[in-house]
Amino acid sequence: MKAVTGMAPFAVRFREAKKTAIVNQRIVVSDFEAKTSSCYTVETISALKAQLPGISFVWVMGADLLV
């Protein structure tokens, strides 16, 4: 399970992400991961690819996870 220490609540992160999507119309913000209770990125990607074949996805992550 992901560590949540210091992480903003999902509702706050979702709202802030939607603000970004308003600026860049090519970004679609979804609560797919929350609805499927996925804990790991690989699970989310697998579920998205199964549900939406033929769609290209871009993974955006914070620099804190790069290490």
C-alpha positions as a LaTeX table, in Angstrom:
\begin{tabular}{lrrr}
\hline
Residue & $x$ (\AA) & $y$ (\AA) & $z$ (\AA) \\
\hline
Met1 & 0.00 & 0.00 & 0.00 \\
Lys2 & 1.21 & 3.52 & $-0.77$ \\
Ala3 & 2.47 & 5.60 & 2.13 \\
Val4 & 0.05 & 8.44 & 2.82 \\
Thr5 & 2.14 & 10.35 & 5.37 \\
Gly6 & 2.26 & 13.97 & 4.26 \\
Met7 & $-0.03$ & 13.29 & 1.27 \\
Ala8 & $-3.04$ & 15.54 & 0.73 \\
Pro9 & $-6.44$ & 13.81 & 0.80 \\
Phe10 & $-7.64$ & 12.35 & $-2.51$ \\
Ala11 & $-10.39$ & 14.98 & $-2.90$ \\
Val12 & $-7.82$ & 17.80 & $-2.69$ \\
Arg13 & $-5.41$ & 16.13 & $-5.13$ \\
Phe14 & $-8.28$ & 15.40 & $-7.54$ \\
Arg15 & $-9.53$ & 19.01 & $-7.42$ \\
Glu16 & $-6.02$ & 20.39 & $-8.04$ \\
Ala17 & $-5.47$ & 18.01 & $-10.96$ \\
Lys18 & $-8.75$ & 19.14 & $-12.53$ \\
Lys19 & $-7.49$ & 22.74 & $-12.41$ \\
Thr20 & $-4.52$ & 21.63 & $-14.53$ \\
Ala21 & $-6.87$ & 19.99 & $-17.03$ \\
Ile22 & $-8.71$ & 23.27 & $-17.50$ \\
Val23 & $-5.43$ & 24.87 & $-18.61$ \\
Asn24 & $-4.44$ & 21.95 & $-20.85$ \\
Gln25 & $-7.55$ & 20.59 & $-22.62$ \\
Arg26 & $-5.69$ & 17.42 & $-23.69$ \\
Ile27 & $-5.47$ & 16.21 & $-20.08$ \\
Val28 & $-8.40$ & 14.19 & $-18.76$ \\
Val29 & $-8.54$ & 13.83 & $-15.00$ \\
Ser30 & $-10.26$ & 10.69 & $-13.79$ \\
Asp31 & $-10.99$ & 9.04 & $-10.47$ \\
Phe32 & $-10.62$ & 5.63 & $-12.13$ \\
Glu33 & $-7.96$ & 4.50 & $-9.66$ \\
Ala34 & $-10.10$ & 5.42 & $-6.65$ \\
Lys35 & $-13.14$ & 3.64 & $-8.09$ \\
Thr36 & $-11.18$ & 0.44 & $-8.77$ \\
Ser37 & $-9.30$ & 0.54 & $-5.45$ \\
Ser38 & $-6.02$ & 0.00 & $-7.29$ \\
Cys39 & $-2.99$ & 0.31 & $-5.03$ \\
Tyr40 & $-0.29$ & $-0.10$ & $-7.63$ \\
Thr41 & 0.36 & 1.70 & $-10.91$ \\
Val42 & 0.74 & $-1.57$ & $-12.81$ \\
Glu43 & $-2.77$ & $-2.63$ & $-11.69$ \\
Thr44 & $-4.24$ & 0.70 & $-12.82$ \\
Ile45 & $-2.51$ & 0.60 & $-16.21$ \\
Ser46 & $-3.63$ & $-2.99$ & $-16.81$ \\
Ala47 & $-7.23$ & $-2.14$ & $-15.95$ \\
Leu48 & $-7.21$ & 0.99 & $-18.11$ \\
Lys49 & $-5.76$ & $-0.84$ & $-21.11$ \\
Ala50 & $-8.36$ & $-3.60$ & $-20.72$ \\
Gln51 & $-11.25$ & $-1.15$ & $-20.43$ \\
Leu52 & $-10.03$ & 1.32 & $-23.08$ \\
Pro53 & $-8.10$ & $-0.57$ & $-25.78$ \\
Gly54 & $-6.51$ & 1.59 & $-28.43$ \\
Ile55 & $-6.20$ & 4.65 & $-26.20$ \\
Ser56 & $-2.71$ & 6.04 & $-25.51$ \\
Phe57 & $-1.94$ & 7.06 & $-21.97$ \\
Val58 & 0.78 & 9.31 & $-20.57$ \\
Trp59 & 2.08 & 8.66 & $-17.09$ \\
Val60 & 2.76 & 11.84 & $-15.11$ \\
Met61 & 4.62 & 11.49 & $-11.83$ \\
Gly62 & 6.30 & 13.78 & $-9.38$ \\
Ala63 & 10.06 & 14.16 & $-9.21$ \\
Asp64 & 9.95 & 12.82 & $-5.64$ \\
Leu65 & 9.20 & 9.36 & $-7.09$ \\
Leu66 & 11.98 & 9.50 & $-9.67$ \\
Val67 & 14.59 & 8.25 & $-7.22$ \\
\hline
\end{tabular}
